[in-house]
């Protein structure tokens, strides 16, 4: 994966998305699991892809509500620095990710130990989760 190193992630992004943050929103996820979701969802690293993956992660967390989604959208549009900042054209991808995350059979994937699936075909994991 060519994702960013943890020390390259801006403070405001870590504040809202990192499990170690006291202000992290539901769907908070470490970088390894986040990168695993990129693979699982077949998404690249464009801002649309990132919006979809973050939306999926938040939508898949049972604790996420409408206020959490609104806070994330506002912060990602207004406070995230470039190149992490979303613009309004990325929100449909985010919303589509939320919908798929809520439809998945397995919830709270932000806590799944993906290493236990290392020797399984990716399609088997997708089918187990209910997105394949």
N, C-alpha and C positions, 0 to 999 in steps of 0.2 A: 504494500500500500504506500502511496506517496503522500499521505496525509501530513499535516504539520506536526512538528515536535511540540510537546506539551509546553515548553518554555516560550514557544512562538505564539501561543494563543493569547490574545489580548485580555486584559484584566476583566473588562465588562462581560466578555463571553464566558470566561471562567466563573465569574460571579453568579451567572444565571444557569449555567449548564454543567458545572463540575460538581460531582457528589461531595467533594470536600468543602464546598462553600456553604456557609450558613444561610445564604439567600437563594440557593439553587431551586429552580422550579421543578415540578414533577416531570419525570422523563430524564432527569439528570443522568449522565452516563460518562464513564471514563473513555479515554481515547481508543483503547483496544476494542471495547464493545461497540463504540461508534463506528470504527472502521469495519468491524464485522457486519454491522447493519448495512453499510454501503455495499458490501459483497452480497449479502442476503437479498437485498432489494434490487440488485443489479444497477446501482446508481454510480455515477462518476463523481467528479469534484467541482462541477459548475455550481453557481449559486442556486440555480433551480434544483439541482440534485441535492445540495446541502439543505435547502428549504424542505424538500420532500422527506429527507432522512430525519431531520429534527422534528418535523410535523408527525411523522410516523412514531418516533420515540415518545413524544408527548402524548399523542393520541392513544398509544398502547399502554400508558401508565394509568392505572385505575383511578389515581388521585386527581388527574388533570380535569379542570373545569373551565368554563368559559372565561373566567377572570384570568386564569393562568395563561390561556391562549392570547387574550388581549394584551396582557403585560408583555409577553414574549414578542408579539407582533410590533408593539410600539417601540420596545427597546431595540429590536433588530432593524427597524426602519430609521430610528432617530439617533441611537447611541452607539451601535456597533460601528467600529472603525472600518474603513475600506481595507482590504477587499472582503471583509466579512459582512458588511452592511447589505441588507436586503432592500430592494425597492418594491413598489406596489406590484410590479409584474411577477415577482417571486411568490406572492401570497397564494395564488391558485395552486402552486406546487405544494406549498406548506399545507394548505387545507386538504388537498388530495392525500397527502401523507397522513394527516390526522384521521381521515376517514378510513384508510386502509389499516392503520394501527388499531383503531377501535373495532374493526371487523375481524382481526386476527383471533384465532382460537386460543392461542397462548398469549397471556398478557404479562406486562412488566418485564419485557425482554431486556430492558436496561439493566436488569439484575442477573440475567442468564449467564452461566459459565460456558461460553462458546468453545472453550478448549476441550470440553467433553465431547464435542462434535467434530474435532479435528480430522478424524479418519472416516467421516461419513460424507457421502455426496451432498453437495449444496442443495440439490433438489429434494433430498430426503428431509433436510431441516426445514425447507420451505413448506413441504407438505405437512409436516408435524405441526408447524405453527399455523397453518391454514391459509397461506398466501401463495401456494404453488400451483 
